[in-house]
Amino acid sequence: MNAFSALADDTRREIVRLVAVNGELTSTEISQNFEMSPPAISQHLKVLREAKVLHMKKAAQKRIYSLNNDGINEMEDWLLEIKEIWEKRLNRLDNYLLKMKREKLHGKK
């Protein structure tokens, strides 16, 4: 599963938001923010970890989660690519509209 598929779920997006705000959270701290069972949250954390959105480290009996820059950077790169494509399209449209306006002002068809 890729990062975008993993983030299609509302609960997983909220988990990522919590971790981003707090820097690091244990699985227990994360699950305390939801009205679902700890095993259900664990499944969401597994999906986010496998999609490289979250990084997990073990400290004794605790599992501590933080954002995984690799997954976040991959999503950012894709979004920037799409934004660049869209901006080029908008620039072409803007140029076309300016050309049409100039032609209208100068009486050309």
MARSEKE-498301 format. One line per field, with one value per residue: x, y, z of N, C-alpha, C, O in turn; residue in one letter. Coordinates in steps of 0.001 Angstrom, whole numbers. Layout:
n.u: [X	...]
n.v: [Y	...]
n.w: [Z	...]
ca.u: [X	...]
ca.v: [Y	...]
ca.w: [Z	...]
c.u: [X	...]
c.v: [Y	...]
c.w: [Z	...]
o.u: [X	...]
o.v: [Y	...]
o.w: [Z	...]
zaba: [A	...]
***
This chain:
n.u: [849	529	1485	-581	-2847	-2890	-3486	-6055	-7944	-9891	-9274	-6578	-5445	-5924	-4381	-1807	-1799	-1891	584	2308	1857	2706	5265	6511	4814	3600	2119	64	-527	-1473	-3729	-5380	-6633	-8768	-11962	-11877	-10779	-7548	-6250	-7418	-6432	-3753	-3707	-4182	-1858	34	-539	140	2836	3829	3329	5208	4699	4705	7246	8515	9887	11306	11263	12104	9203	7616	6244	7201	6080	6797	6887	7708	10146	10809	8456	6786	8217	8088	5352	5181	6881	5415	3070	4146	5002	2529	1402	3127	2592	-94	160	1547	-407	-2342	-885	-622	-3309	-3788	-2061	-3274	-5795	-4986	-3954	-6301	-7717	-6080	-6295	-9017	-9135	-7658	-9127	-8842	-9632]
n.v: [-1182	2199	5512	7373	5743	4670	6946	7444	6805	8160	7884	7118	9395	11193	10048	10468	13255	13717	12599	14243	16736	16234	15174	12699	9757	7191	3983	3543	6159	7200	5572	6366	8596	7901	6365	3523	121	-782	-2858	-2338	221	-464	-1919	142	1626	-201	-277	2377	2354	387	1681	3571	6018	6487	6055	3536	2917	771	874	-616	-2019	-393	1021	3481	6086	8114	10658	9493	10573	9704	8640	10887	12761	11536	11781	14565	15217	14132	15691	18241	17885	17520	20004	21678	20861	21646	24429	25124	24590	26482	28817	28696	28967	31530	33040	32579	33795	36451	36982	36753	38910	41064	40855	41376	44003	45256	44825	42476	39215]
n.w: [0	-844	300	-195	-438	2112	3555	2824	4622	7241	10005	9967	8824	10891	12902	11841	11889	14679	15464	14010	15228	17831	17622	18614	19571	21715	20998	22793	23688	21309	20817	22907	22009	20478	19938	19734	19714	21104	19527	17004	16454	16352	13978	12125	12587	11691	8928	8253	8897	7129	4756	4854	6040	8725	11182	13320	16476	18905	22404	25125	26329	24845	21871	19781	17820	14975	12401	9153	7190	4607	3422	3635	2126	-373	-980	-977	-3138	-5278	-5133	-5615	-8244	-9567	-9001	-10431	-13069	-13233	-12843	-15158	-17071	-16312	-16792	-19574	-20272	-19248	-20889	-23360	-22939	-22544	-25090	-26612	-25557	-26312	-29099	-29425	-28512	-30507	-32711	-34179	-35433]
ca.u: [0	1320	1127	-1876	-3869	-2923	-4100	-7440	-8784	-9961	-8575	-5132	-5050	-5923	-3189	-647	-1886	-1490	2030	2980	1734	3420	6629	6555	3782	3536	864	-937	-925	-2275	-5031	-6189	-7323	-9800	-12950	-11814	-9908	-6115	-5883	-7827	-5431	-2521	-3832	-3971	-430	752	-719	932	4250	4145	3283	6337	4226	5189	8404	8312	11061	10955	11999	11598	7915	6865	6451	7120	5850	7115	6725	8792	10436	10825	7090	6287	8902	7556	4070	5439	7422	4321	2207	4839	4965	1175	1233	3876	1815	-1283	560	1858	-1695	-2949	-107	-1007	-4648	-3637	-1474	-4303	-6797	-4372	-3890	-7666	-8068	-5341	-6905	-10316	-8887	-7097	-10074	-8496	-10439]
ca.v: [0	3427	6511	7977	4756	4596	8170	7560	6542	9299	7574	7155	10805	11809	9521	11195	14625	13653	12370	15445	17787	15867	14727	11259	9249	5737	3440	3767	7573	7374	4911	7109	9677	7333	5498	2193	-752	-714	-3677	-1648	1281	-1154	-2234	1399	1955	-1134	209	3606	1961	-304	2679	4473	7324	6561	5255	3002	2404	101	1263	-1574	-2568	647	1295	4934	6439	9459	10752	8949	11562	9091	8612	12259	13377	10940	12430	15966	15261	13894	16874	19339	17584	17815	21460	22259	20585	22491	25825	25297	24662	27783	29844	28644	29542	32962	33602	32531	34818	37754	37099	37013	40268	41991	40793	42035	45449	45750	44538	41264	38048]
ca.w: [0	-868	1313	-478	-82	3574	4085	2375	5795	8173	11258	9726	8664	12223	13595	11310	12415	16098	15538	13500	16241	19052	17342	18850	20470	21848	20486	23840	23632	20091	20961	23873	21302	19618	20563	19147	20502	20803	18368	15772	16233	15944	12544	11408	12702	10810	7557	8110	8940	5875	3682	5132	6498	10099	11585	14664	17181	20153	23607	26119	25906	24137	20448	19656	16418	14492	10949	8333	6150	3269	2909	3527	988	-1595	-1243	-1311	-4496	-6205	-5114	-6303	-9679	-10031	-8915	-11546	-14281	-13188	-13049	-16583	-17783	-16006	-17487	-20989	-20353	-19027	-22108	-24399	-22647	-22824	-26549	-27082	-25132	-27190	-30436	-29335	-28411	-31767	-33795	-34927	-35127]
c.u: [892	766	-249	-3016	-4013	-3657	-5522	-8415	-8712	-9171	-7073	-4649	-4989	-4730	-1950	-637	-1425	24	2788	2976	2631	4858	6771	5434	3897	2196	-253	-1438	-1803	-3670	-5943	-6984	-8490	-10747	-13002	-10774	-8437	-5695	-6286	-6851	-4119	-2551	-3615	-2487	409	658	145	2424	4659	4140	4387	5896	4699	6389	8133	9647	10596	11862	11409	10294	7096	7223	6186	7076	6214	6882	7942	9017	10425	9434	6516	6919	8395	6219	4271	5963	6315	3416	2854	4845	3592	929	1937	3126	610	-927	910	582	-2357	-2205	-453	-2391	-4583	-3079	-2496	-5338	-6252	-4285	-5265	-8094	-7379	-5952	-8254	-10135	-8405	-7967	-9733	-9420	-9595]
c.v: [1242	4431	7107	7015	4665	5794	8393	7375	7717	9058	7650	8580	11493	11314	10281	12628	14663	13500	13604	16558	17500	15419	13222	10892	7729	5269	3632	5201	7837	6798	5629	8242	9188	6444	4174	1396	-545	-1635	-3037	-527	660	-1510	-978	1786	1057	-669	1443	3316	1297	637	3721	5898	7556	5642	4781	2541	1787	613	428	-2164	-1581	663	2785	5293	7898	9466	10165	9909	10970	9095	9996	12952	12831	11581	13881	16099	15090	15120	18060	19133	17923	19321	22143	22056	21518	23953	26092	25411	26016	28919	29870	29259	31058	33640	33643	33628	36227	38005	37437	38451	41296	42019	41505	43554	46039	45377	43330	40127	36805]
c.w: [0	141	1064	-149	1424	4164	3586	3537	6773	9452	11064	9506	10021	13050	13138	11838	13877	16242	15069	14545	17446	18836	17460	19806	20550	21273	21507	23808	22406	20305	21959	23226	20445	20421	19818	19916	20140	19648	17026	15438	15780	14467	11703	11438	11796	9355	7314	8112	7622	4678	3830	5457	7927	10279	13010	15230	18485	21263	24743	25592	25056	22656	20268	18171	16153	12981	10254	7176	4752	2650	2702	2322	-338	-1971	-1662	-2739	-5534	-6283	-5826	-7812	-10264	-10027	-10091	-12865	-14345	-13440	-14505	-17402	-17554	-16708	-18973	-21186	-20196	-20283	-23246	-24185	-22885	-24329	-27108	-26734	-26024	-28588	-30462	-29294	-29729	-32966	-34633	-34516	-35056]
o.u: [1872	-283	-1008	-4048	-5124	-4368	-6131	-9582	-7630	-8469	-6366	-3560	-4088	-4141	-1134	419	-656	656	3801	3981	3239	5605	7119	5140	4248	1270	-1400	-2643	-2760	-4671	-7165	-7906	-9130	-10373	-14056	-9987	-8117	-4850	-5575	-6484	-3444	-1533	-2936	-1933	1386	1656	809	3187	5713	4860	4486	6616	5050	6520	7585	10429	9617	13070	10335	10281	6001	8347	5098	7917	5979	6702	9071	8172	10066	9253	5836	6232	8282	5980	3617	5539	6274	3036	2185	4709	3499	314	1398	3038	329	-1636	607	495	-2872	-2827	-564	-2619	-5250	-3569	-2570	-5720	-6973	-4519	-5390	-8754	-7995	-6107	-8581	-10870	-8706	-7574	-10291	-9921	-10115]
o.v: [1324	4216	7326	7441	4591	5663	9419	7752	8207	9953	8194	8940	12294	12081	10692	13152	15544	14189	13972	17244	18410	15297	12551	11635	7069	6060	3860	5438	8609	7451	5511	8783	9985	5859	3763	1955	-180	-1235	-3179	-343	1209	-1415	-1030	2222	1512	-668	1543	3969	1609	418	4646	6860	8675	4609	5530	1869	2228	763	741	-2752	-1915	358	3282	4862	8783	8416	10325	10036	11660	9500	10251	13653	13571	11888	14367	16992	15803	15543	18795	20090	18539	19851	23082	22974	22109	24644	27162	26229	26627	29877	30942	29987	31788	34693	34617	34316	37097	39124	38301	39118	42276	43084	42171	44298	47191	45597	43170	40088	35718]
o.w: [740	747	2008	369	1949	5161	3891	3436	7096	9923	11913	9953	10268	13811	13962	12193	14264	17042	15664	14726	18009	19807	16488	20743	19572	21090	21126	23893	22473	20012	21863	23837	19759	21437	19332	20680	19009	18848	16032	14278	14909	13782	10678	10429	11201	8635	6282	7400	7067	3703	3023	5190	8300	9624	13820	14558	19087	21080	25257	24511	24602	22258	20561	17381	16976	12364	10717	6290	3798	1502	1707	1578	-1316	-3139	-2584	-3473	-6537	-7375	-6553	-8574	-11327	-10952	-10677	-13680	-15387	-14173	-15032	-18317	-18491	-17167	-19567	-22153	-20929	-20692	-23996	-25131	-23372	-24786	-27976	-27531	-26444	-29185	-31444	-29943	-30040	-34112	-35719	-33392	-34805]
zaba: [M	N	A	F	S	A	L	A	D	D	T	R	R	E	I	V	R	L	V	A	V	N	G	E	L	T	S	T	E	I	S	Q	N	F	E	M	S	P	P	A	I	S	Q	H	L	K	V	L	R	E	A	K	V	L	H	M	K	K	A	A	Q	K	R	I	Y	S	L	N	N	D	G	I	N	E	M	E	D	W	L	L	E	I	K	E	I	W	E	K	R	L	N	R	L	D	N	Y	L	L	K	M	K	R	E	K	L	H	G	K	K]
***
